[in-house]
Amino acid sequence: MSTAFFETPIEYLKGVGPKRADLLKKELKIFTFYDLLTFFPFRYVDKSKFYNINQINNDFTYVQLCGKIISIDTIGSNIRNQRLVAKLEDNTGIIELVWFKGLKWIKNSLTLNKEYIVFGKPNYFKNKFNITHPEIELKEAHNNSDFKETFQAFYFSTEKLKAKGLNSKGISKLIKTLCLSAKGIIPETLNEDIIKSLKLISREQALLNIHLPKNINLLKQAQRRLKFEELFFIQLQLLKQKLKTKQTVKGHKFLTVGKYFNNFYHNNLPFKLTNAQKRVIKEIRVDTGSGKQMNRLLQGDVGSGKTLVALMTMLIALDNNYQCCLMAPTEILANQHFNTITKMLEGINVNIALLTGSTKTTKRNEIYEQLLNKKLQILIGTHALIEDKVKFNNLGLVVIDEQHKFGVAQRAKLWEKNNIPPHVLVMTATPIPRTLAMTIYSDLDISVIDDLPPGRKSIKTYHFKDSDRLKVFGFMKRQILKGQQIYIVFPLIEESEKLDLKDLMDGYESIVREFPLPEYAVSIVHGRMKNQDKNFEMQRFIKGETQIMVATTVIEVGVDIPKASVMIIENAERFGLSQLHQLRGRVGRGADQAYCILMTKDKLSEDAAKRIKIMTSTNDGFIIAKADLELRGPGVFNGTQQSGVLNLKIADIVKDEKILIYSKKLALEILNDDIELHKPKYRPLAEHLAFINKNKTNWSVIS
């Protein structure tokens, strides 16, 4: 199959040229004929109906008419203010058609007393309707056209494109030209069995009818076919990679559960494992004992006990004479993990170290030496772990926390530090909706901790407005008298003219005024502070030397202070649902009742009010994540839009969940039958995958 036509640079399409091509590339990422053919409309207007002129009213968004042009006049003596007015007449009345641009060309293209099809948006001006810059075509040409637009497709454009004549109509014209050229040569991408069993129309029919639908039924069939195809090939790509990795990449065998694990389990376990934790540990045991490399995503809500599961996995690695490392995105989080794990391992002879950007040279050299001579068993740190100087003797397990905060190349460097790749456990406290996890994490096995440790009380969440601030101050004082500590989180660190936000420093000063020394002490932490200053302030709060921590979202992950039981989020309307949930999870780590207070301005937008209502009605991270996905789309999760993993062109992973589930099931069946897709019946699938890879569609490893 030749794909040369579809790989043709877009500048060679009639009507494009070099200048327009540059804009299409920069503004819409359209580089080739194929890119334009798969640039789908975002809505349609029904053009199957014709109306009489006397039927037009204010409820009409668009109207299509058929009539004769009975007059054409240029009005206005000043060239800048001239307009062209043509009168269209049918059996019921007359309406004016008005143009302000391209007057000479349009006037020359119109013929008096000829019948025209007119389509446009009616405007009410001086007690009568007119249509400005309508689409107009001779009725005779319309009837003879190969592509009659039953439904007018609308395409996304930008101001720069519109300035070059590439508004929705201009893009539509280019696509019509391309469709005429592509007719008869659009290759099939699915094998006959799939097309027959799912009763799908051909790919050519789908692509022509998505742009130029002949009727509503064909439009729906085109959408169904293209949605399935898009989700199916993402699944095929990711699952193929996952299965091949399992078949070809050897992994260390953790066959022993010995003294380290058993000593910890019987003597140091901080609380009884939940059923979910037990299930996840069993899943990990199966993976790590299989002789294949484990690639597992562990997701669980804030405070669900992921760190404990990670530690117990590390202890199994130690029992099998392997080293482990845990990488975290920030020094605060790395320190938190080091302190937590050191405390949990108290009394057990495990050599554990911390490596961050702040680690002094002497200590670094000591760590390097101990890693090589195998005295160091667990290394916890930041991206400092991936430096070339960090060499392990026998790295068996890599744990990555908040994995989406690291790039693919950064993560890959860790498992290149061994001849046999170490097992990989990536963790996230951002609950991922099932549909999104199925799409972007198909190459990973997924474990979920979906319950909380015993004794944890549900965090109570309340919404207060700026006008309620004195009530909130009173509540804070009562909590501090009980021995509790409080976080106050601001979205910015310096004043912004564009956003009407309370500046962090203003907030800090108002808190200091309201809560004076010596009775109260206030810490401040933000991203622009030096690490040593940040850590100093954090330590003061951890030790209980300060009662209030004023901070930016730098404390979003990793801070675990049992006495901090109140989280106040300023300008909560500026945060997304997932971030609000992450912040709320910083409290409620102890046995005391915890509270989250969402502070907003008095007037809220509809979207902001929805988010606040969701936050106050549930603590379930998965419900919140699904709501966030529905409100804001998949781009907000783990930077999927930026990474190129989930740049969906037509499918919607929320609305098209059934198609997604079926596409994954079918992709798995096919790959289990023939992972290389060598069988003749799978040839269309193999060819399209090769085309996708050649054209750099990136559905590659993200773990």
C-alpha positions in Angstrom: 0.0 0.0 0.0 1.4 3.4 -1.0 0.9 6.1 1.6 2.8 8.7 -0.5 -0.3 10.7 -1.3 -1.2 11.2 2.4 2.4 12.1 3.3 2.4 14.9 0.8 3.4 18.2 2.4 0.3 20.4 2.9 1.7 23.3 0.8 1.1 21.2 -2.3 -2.6 21.2 -1.9 -4.4 23.5 -4.3 -5.3 26.7 -2.4 -2.6 26.4 0.3 0.8 27.5 -0.9 3.9 28.3 1.3 2.5 31.1 3.5 -0.8 29.4 4.3 1.1 26.1 4.9 3.4 27.8 7.5 0.3 29.0 9.4 -1.4 25.6 9.2 1.7 24.0 10.6 2.2 26.5 13.4 -1.5 27.1 14.4 -3.1 23.6 13.9 -0.1 21.2 13.5 -1.3 20.3 10.0 1.8 19.2 8.1 0.5 16.7 5.5 -2.6 15.8 3.5 -3.2 13.1 6.1 -3.2 15.7 8.9 -5.8 17.8 7.1 -7.9 14.8 6.3 -8.0 13.9 10.0 -8.7 17.4 11.2 -12.3 16.8 12.2 -15.2 19.3 12.5 -16.3 20.3 16.0 -20.0 20.8 15.1 -22.4 20.6 12.2 -25.4 22.7 11.0 -28.3 20.9 9.2 -28.5 22.1 5.6 -31.1 19.6 4.5 -33.9 22.1 5.1 -34.8 25.2 3.1 -36.9 28.0 4.5 -39.1 30.7 3.0 -37.9 34.3 3.6 -41.1 35.0 5.6 -40.4 32.2 8.0 -37.2 33.8 9.4 -37.3 34.9 13.0 -34.9 35.6 15.9 -34.7 32.0 16.9 -32.7 31.1 13.7 -29.0 30.6 14.2 -28.5 29.8 10.5 -30.9 29.7 7.6 -30.8 28.3 4.1 -32.8 29.9 1.3 -33.4 29.5 -2.4 -34.3 32.5 -4.6 -33.4 34.8 -7.4 -31.1 37.8 -7.2 -33.2 40.7 -8.4 -30.8 43.6 -7.7 -27.1 44.3 -6.9 -26.0 47.7 -5.7 -22.8 49.2 -4.2 -23.7 51.6 -1.5 -21.5 54.4 -0.1 -19.3 56.9 -1.9 -16.3 56.4 0.4 -14.3 53.3 -0.6 -13.6 52.4 3.1 -17.3 52.5 4.0 -18.7 50.9 0.9 -20.9 47.8 1.1 -22.5 45.5 -1.5 -26.2 44.8 -1.2 -28.0 42.2 -3.3 -31.7 41.5 -2.9 -32.8 37.8 -2.9 -36.5 37.1 -3.7 -38.6 34.0 -3.3 -42.4 33.4 -3.4 -42.8 34.8 0.1 -40.6 37.9 0.3 -37.3 39.7 -0.2 -34.2 39.8 2.0 -31.0 41.7 1.6 -27.6 40.0 1.3 -24.7 42.3 2.5 -20.9 42.2 1.9 -18.3 44.5 3.4 -15.2 42.8 1.9 -14.3 41.6 -1.6 -17.0 43.7 -3.1 -15.7 43.8 -6.7 -15.1 40.1 -6.9 -18.5 39.2 -5.4 -20.3 41.7 -7.6 -18.7 40.2 -10.7 -19.6 36.6 -9.6 -23.3 37.3 -9.2 -25.9 37.2 -12.1 -29.3 38.9 -12.0 -32.4 36.8 -12.2 -30.5 33.5 -11.6 -31.5 31.1 -8.9 -29.1 30.8 -6.0 -28.8 28.7 -2.8 -28.0 31.1 0.1 -26.8 30.0 3.6 -25.9 32.3 6.5 -26.7 33.8 9.8 -29.7 36.2 9.8 -29.3 39.6 11.5 -32.1 41.9 12.6 -31.3 45.5 11.7 -33.6 48.5 11.3 -36.8 46.4 11.7 -35.8 43.8 9.0 -33.6 40.8 8.6 -30.5 40.6 6.4 -27.7 38.1 5.9 -24.1 39.4 6.1 -21.4 37.6 4.1 -23.6 34.6 3.2 -22.4 31.5 1.5 -23.9 31.6 -2.0 -23.9 29.2 -4.9 -25.8 28.9 -8.2 -28.7 26.4 -7.8 -27.6 24.7 -11.0 -24.0 24.2 -9.7 -25.3 23.0 -6.3 -27.5 20.4 -7.9 -24.6 19.1 -10.1 -22.0 19.0 -7.2 -20.4 15.7 -6.2 -20.5 16.8 -2.6 -23.8 18.3 -1.5 -23.5 19.6 2.0 -26.5 18.2 3.9 -24.7 19.2 7.1 -22.4 22.2 7.2 -19.2 21.3 9.0 -17.5 23.8 11.3 -13.8 23.7 12.0 -11.6 25.3 14.7 -9.6 28.2 13.4 -7.5 31.0 14.9 -7.2 34.8 14.3 -4.0 34.4 12.4 -5.6 31.8 10.1 -8.7 33.9 9.6 -6.6 36.8 8.5 -5.3 34.6 5.6 -8.8 33.5 4.6 -8.7 30.2 6.6 -11.7 30.6 8.8 -14.0 27.6 9.1 -15.3 28.1 5.6 -11.8 28.4 4.2 -10.6 25.3 5.9 -13.7 23.5 4.7 -13.0 24.5 1.1 -9.4 23.0 1.4 -10.9 19.8 2.8 -13.4 19.5 0.0 -10.5 19.8 -2.5 -8.6 17.1 -0.6 -11.6 14.8 -0.4 -12.1 15.0 -4.2 -8.4 14.1 -4.7 -8.5 11.3 -2.1 -11.7 9.6 -3.3 -10.9 6.0 -4.3 -7.4 5.9 -2.8 -8.1 6.0 1.0 -6.6 2.8 2.4 -8.5 0.5 4.8 -7.0 0.3 8.2 -9.2 -2.5 9.8 -9.4 -6.1 8.7 -12.6 -7.5 7.3 -13.6 -9.5 10.4 -13.7 -6.3 12.6 -15.6 -4.3 10.0 -18.2 -7.1 9.6 -18.6 -8.0 13.3 -19.0 -4.3 14.3 -21.0 -3.4 11.2 -18.7 -0.5 10.4 -18.7 1.5 7.2 -15.4 1.6 5.2 -12.7 4.1 6.2 -13.2 6.0 3.0 -16.9 6.4 3.6 -16.2 7.4 7.2 -13.6 10.1 6.3 -15.8 11.6 3.4 -18.9 11.6 5.6 -17.2 13.1 8.6 -16.4 16.2 6.5 -19.3 16.1 4.0 -22.1 14.0 5.5 -24.8 13.0 3.1 -27.3 12.5 5.9 -27.5 12.2 9.7 -27.3 8.4 9.6 -24.1 8.4 7.6 -22.6 11.1 9.9 -23.3 9.0 13.0 -21.8 5.9 11.3 -18.7 7.9 10.3 -18.3 9.2 13.9 -18.7 5.7 15.3 -16.2 4.2 12.9 -13.5 6.9 13.5 -13.9 6.9 17.3 -13.5 3.2 17.4 -10.5 3.3 15.1 -8.8 6.0 17.1 -9.2 4.3 20.5 -8.5 0.8 19.0 -5.1 1.8 17.5 -4.0 3.5 20.8 -4.8 0.3 22.6 -3.1 -1.9 20.0 0.0 0.2 20.2 0.2 0.3 24.0 -0.8 -3.3 24.6 1.6 -4.6 21.9 4.4 -2.8 23.7 3.3 -4.2 27.1 3.0 -7.8 25.9 6.4 -7.7 24.0 8.1 -6.3 27.1 6.6 -9.1 29.2 7.8 -11.7 26.7 11.3 -10.3 26.0 12.5 -8.3 29.0 13.8 -10.5 31.8 13.4 -9.5 35.4 15.0 -10.4 38.7 13.2 -13.2 40.5 12.2 -12.4 44.0 11.5 -15.9 45.3 12.2 -15.4 49.0 10.2 -13.7 51.7 12.6 -13.7 54.5 14.0 -11.9 57.6 13.6 -8.3 56.5 9.9 -8.6 55.5 8.9 -11.0 58.3 10.7 -8.9 61.0 8.9 -5.8 59.8 5.6 -7.5 59.4 5.6 -9.0 62.9 7.3 -6.3 64.9 7.1 -2.9 63.1 3.9 -2.8 61.1 2.3 0.6 62.1 -1.3 -0.6 61.5 -3.1 -3.6 60.3 -3.0 -3.9 56.5 -6.2 -3.1 54.7 -7.7 -5.7 52.3 -6.7 -3.5 49.4 -3.1 -3.3 50.6 -3.0 -7.1 51.0 -4.3 -7.6 47.5 -1.8 -5.2 45.9 1.1 -6.9 47.7 0.0 -10.2 46.4 -0.2 -8.8 42.8 3.4 -7.4 43.3 4.6 -10.8 44.6 3.3 -12.6 41.5 5.0 -10.0 39.2 8.4 -10.0 41.0 8.5 -13.8 41.1 7.7 -14.4 37.5 11.1 -13.8 36.0 9.7 -10.9 33.9 10.3 -7.2 34.6 7.4 -5.7 36.6 5.9 -2.5 35.4 3.1 -1.7 37.8 1.2 1.5 38.5 0.0 1.8 42.1 -2.7 4.4 42.5 -4.5 5.3 45.7 -6.0 8.2 47.4 -3.9 10.5 49.6 -3.3 8.7 52.9 -4.3 5.3 51.6 -0.9 3.6 52.5 1.0 3.5 49.2 4.3 4.2 50.9 3.8 1.2 53.3 3.2 -1.1 50.3 6.3 0.3 48.5 8.4 -0.3 51.7 7.2 -3.9 52.0 8.1 -4.5 48.3 11.5 -3.1 49.0 12.0 -5.4 51.9 11.2 -8.4 49.7 13.9 -7.1 47.3 16.3 -6.9 50.3 15.4 -10.5 51.2 16.5 -11.5 47.7 19.8 -9.7 48.1 18.9 -6.7 45.8 19.2 -2.9 46.3 16.3 -0.5 46.0 15.8 3.2 45.3 12.8 5.5 45.6 12.7 8.7 43.6 10.5 11.7 44.5 9.9 14.9 42.6 10.9 17.4 45.4 13.3 17.6 48.3 10.4 18.0 50.7 8.8 14.8 49.5 12.2 12.9 49.4 12.9 14.0 53.0 9.4 13.0 54.0 9.8 9.5 52.6 13.3 9.2 54.2 12.0 10.2 57.6 8.9 8.0 57.3 10.7 4.9 56.1 13.6 5.3 58.6 11.1 5.5 61.4 9.1 2.5 60.2 12.4 0.5 60.0 13.5 1.4 63.5 15.2 -1.6 65.2 15.7 -3.4 61.8 19.2 -3.4 60.5 18.7 -1.8 57.1 21.2 0.7 55.7 19.2 3.6 54.1 20.4 6.9 52.8 19.0 10.2 51.3 20.5 11.8 48.2 19.2 15.2 47.0 20.6 18.4 45.5 21.4 19.6 49.0 23.5 16.5 50.0 27.1 17.6 50.8 30.0 16.3 48.7 31.5 14.2 51.5 28.1 12.4 52.1 27.6 12.0 48.3 31.0 10.3 47.9 30.2 8.0 50.9 26.8 7.1 49.2 28.5 6.3 45.9 31.0 4.0 47.6 28.4 2.2 49.7 26.2 1.7 46.6 29.0 -0.1 44.8 30.1 -2.2 47.7 26.5 -3.1 48.4 26.5 -1.8 52.0 23.7 0.7 51.1 20.5 -1.2 50.6 17.9 1.6 50.1 18.6 4.9 48.5 15.8 7.6 48.6 16.2 10.9 46.7 15.2 13.3 44.0 16.3 13.4 40.4 19.8 13.4 41.8 19.4 9.6 41.7 19.7 9.6 37.9 23.1 11.3 37.8 25.8 9.2 36.0 27.9 9.1 39.2 25.1 7.1 41.0 26.0 3.5 40.3 24.4 0.5 42.0 25.9 -2.9 42.6 22.7 -4.8 42.1 19.6 -2.6 41.7 16.5 -4.8 41.8 13.6 -2.4 42.4 12.8 1.2 41.5 9.9 3.0 43.1 8.9 6.3 41.6 6.5 8.6 43.5 4.2 11.1 41.8 5.5 9.5 38.6 3.9 12.0 36.2 6.2 14.8 37.5 9.2 13.1 35.8 9.9 12.9 32.1 10.2 9.6 30.3 14.0 10.0 29.7 14.5 10.8 33.4 12.7 7.7 34.6 14.3 5.4 32.0 17.8 6.4 33.3 17.0 4.6 36.6 16.3 1.2 35.1 19.3 1.5 32.8 21.5 1.3 35.9 21.5 -2.5 35.8 22.2 -5.1 33.1 18.8 -6.8 33.9 16.2 -4.0 34.3 15.0 -3.6 37.8 11.3 -4.0 38.7 9.4 -0.7 38.5 6.7 0.4 40.8 5.3 3.9 39.9 2.9 5.5 42.4 0.4 8.3 42.1 -1.9 9.9 44.7 -3.9 11.4 41.9 -6.9 9.1 41.4 -7.2 8.3 37.7 -10.6 7.6 36.3 -11.0 4.1 34.9 -11.4 5.3 31.3 -8.3 7.5 31.4 -6.2 4.8 33.1 -7.3 2.3 30.4 -6.2 4.7 27.7 -2.9 6.2 28.9 -1.7 3.4 31.1 -2.5 0.3 28.9 1.2 -0.5 28.9 1.2 -0.9 32.6 -0.4 -3.3 35.1 -2.5 -1.3 37.5 -3.1 -1.8 41.2 -5.5 0.3 43.2 -5.7 0.9 46.9 -9.3 1.8 47.3 -9.8 2.0 51.0 -8.2 3.9 53.9 -6.2 2.6 56.9 -8.4 1.8 60.0 -9.0 4.6 62.4 -8.8 7.4 59.8 -11.7 9.9 60.1 -13.2 11.4 57.0 -12.1 15.0 56.5 -14.9 17.5 56.9 -15.0 20.0 54.1 -16.7 23.4 54.3 -17.1 26.4 51.9 -16.7 30.0 53.3 -16.7 33.3 51.4 -14.5 36.3 52.0 -17.4 37.9 53.9 -17.2 35.0 56.4 -13.5 35.5 57.2 -13.9 36.4 60.9 -15.8 33.2 61.5 -12.9 31.3 60.0 -10.4 33.1 62.2 -12.4 32.2 65.3 -12.4 28.5 64.2 -8.7 28.6 63.7 -8.0 29.9 67.2 -10.2 27.2 68.8 -8.3 24.5 66.9 -4.9 25.9 67.9 -6.1 25.9 71.5 -6.8 22.2 71.1 -3.1 21.7 70.1 -3.8 21.4 66.3 -1.8 23.0 63.5 -3.1 24.7 60.4 -2.1 25.1 56.7 -3.2 28.1 54.7 -2.5 27.7 51.0 -2.4 30.5 48.4 -2.3 30.0 44.7 0.3 32.8 43.9 3.4 34.3 45.5 3.3 37.7 44.1 0.7 40.2 43.0 -0.8 39.8 39.6 -2.8 42.5 37.8 -4.6 39.9 35.6 -5.8 37.7 38.5 -7.8 39.2 41.3 -6.0 37.2 44.0 -4.9 37.8 47.5 -1.2 37.9 47.4 0.7 35.4 49.5 2.7 38.0 51.4 -0.4 40.1 52.1 -2.1 37.0 53.4 0.9 36.2 55.6 1.0 39.7 57.0 -2.8 39.6 57.8 -2.4 36.3 59.5 0.6 37.6 61.6 -1.6 40.6 62.6 -4.5 38.4 63.5 -2.4 35.8 65.3 0.3 37.7 67.2 3.4 36.3 69.0 4.1 34.8 71.6 0.7 33.0 71.6 1.0 32.0 67.9 3.9 31.5 65.5 3.6 31.4 61.7 5.8 29.7 59.2 6.0 30.6 55.5 7.0 28.4 52.6 6.9 29.1 48.8 8.7 27.9 45.7 11.1 30.8 45.4 12.7 30.3 48.7 16.1 28.6 48.9 15.9 24.9 49.7 17.6 25.4 53.1 15.2 28.1 54.1 12.3 26.1 53.0 13.4 23.0 54.9 14.1 25.2 58.0 10.5 26.5 58.0 9.2 23.0 57.3 11.1 21.6 60.3 9.8 24.3 62.6 6.2 23.3 61.6 7.0 19.6 61.9 8.4 20.1 65.4 5.4 22.1 66.5 7.4 25.3 66.9 4.9 27.1 64.7 1.1 26.6 64.7 0.3 28.0 61.2 2.0 27.3 57.9 1.3 29.8 55.1 2.3 28.3 51.9 1.8 27.9 48.1 1.0 24.6 46.6 4.6 23.5 47.3 3.1 21.5 50.1 0.6 19.8 47.7 2.4 16.4 48.0 4.5 14.7 50.6 4.0 16.6 53.8 2.7 14.3 56.5 2.2 16.0 59.9 -0.3 14.3 62.2 -1.0 17.4 64.3 -1.8 19.5 61.1 -5.6 18.9 61.0 -6.9 22.0 59.3 -6.3 22.9 55.6 -7.5 26.4 54.5 -7.3 26.9 50.8 -7.5 30.6 49.7 -9.0 31.5 46.4 -10.2 27.9 46.1 -12.1 28.8 42.9 -8.8 29.1 41.1 -7.8 25.5 41.7 -8.8 22.4 39.7 -10.7 19.6 41.5 -7.7 17.2 41.6 -5.4 19.8 43.1 -8.0 20.7 45.7 -8.3 17.1 46.6 -4.5 16.7 46.8 -4.2 19.7 49.2 -7.1 18.4 51.3 -5.2 15.1 51.7 -2.3 16.9 53.5 -4.5 16.8 56.7 -6.2 14.0 58.5 -3.0 12.0 59.0 -3.6 11.6 62.7 -6.4 10.3 64.9 -8.0 13.8 65.3 -10.9 15.1 63.3 -9.5 17.0 60.3 -11.1 19.9 58.4 -10.7 21.5 55.0 -12.0 25.0 54.5 -12.4 26.3 50.9 -12.2 30.1 50.9 -13.6 31.9 47.8 -14.7 35.4 46.7 -18.4 36.1 47.3 -19.4 35.7 43.6 -18.5 32.5 41.8 -18.8 31.4 38.2 -21.0 28.4 37.4 -18.0 26.1 36.9 -16.3 27.2 40.1 -19.5 26.7 42.1 -19.8 23.2 40.6 -16.2 22.4 41.7 -16.8 23.7 45.2 -20.0 21.7 45.5 -18.3 18.5 44.5 -15.5 19.0 47.0 -17.9 19.6 49.9 -20.0 16.6 49.0 -17.4 13.8 48.7 -14.0 12.7 49.9 -13.8 9.9 47.2 -10.8 10.8 45.0 -12.1 8.6 42.1 -15.5 10.4 42.1 -13.6 13.7 42.1 -11.2 12.6 39.4 -14.1 11.5 37.1 -15.9 14.8 37.7 -12.7 16.7 36.9 -12.3 14.7 33.7 -15.9 15.6 32.7 -15.5 19.3 33.5 -12.0 20.0 32.1 -11.1 17.1 29.8 -8.2 14.7 29.8 -5.5 17.3 29.3 -5.5 18.2 33.0 -4.4 14.7 34.0 -0.7 14.2 34.3 0.0 16.5 31.4 -1.4 14.1 28.8 -2.1 16.8 26.3 1.5 18.1 26.5 3.0 14.6 26.3 1.3 13.7 23.1 -0.1 10.5 24.7 -3.8 11.5 24.5 -4.2 14.1 21.7 -7.5 12.5 20.7 -9.0 13.9 17.5 -12.5 12.6 17.6 -13.1 10.2 20.5 -14.1 11.3 24.0 -12.9 8.9 26.8 -15.8 9.9 29.0 -18.7 9.8 26.5 -17.2 6.9 24.5 -16.4 4.6 27.4 -18.2 1.6 25.9 -16.2 1.9 22.7 -13.0 2.3 24.7 -13.7 -0.9 26.7 -14.5 -2.9 23.6 -11.5 -1.6 21.6 -9.1 -2.7 24.4 -10.7 -6.2 24.6 -10.5 -6.7 20.9 -6.9 -5.4 20.7 -5.9 -7.9 23.4 -7.6 -10.8 21.6 -5.8 -9.9 18.3 -2.4 -9.6 19.9 -2.8 -12.8 21.8 -3.5 -14.5 18.5 -0.6 -12.8 16.6 1.5 -10.2 18.5 3.5 -9.3 15.4 0.4 -9.0 13.2 2.1 -11.1 10.6 -1.0 -13.1 9.6 -2.4 -11.9 6.2 -5.8 -11.0 7.7 -4.0 -8.5 10.1 -2.1 -6.8 7.3 -4.2 -3.5 7.3 -3.6 -3.2 11.1 0.2 -3.7 10.7 0.4 -1.2 7.8 -1.5 1.5 9.7 0.6 1.0 12.8 3.7 1.3 10.7 2.2 4.5 9.2 1.5 5.9 12.7 5.0 5.2 13.9 6.6 6.6 10.8 4.6 9.8 11.3 5.7 10.2 14.9 2.3 9.7 16.6 3.6 9.3 20.1 1.9 6.5 22.1 5.1 5.3 23.5 6.2 4.3 27.0 5.1 6.8 29.6 5.9 4.8 32.7 
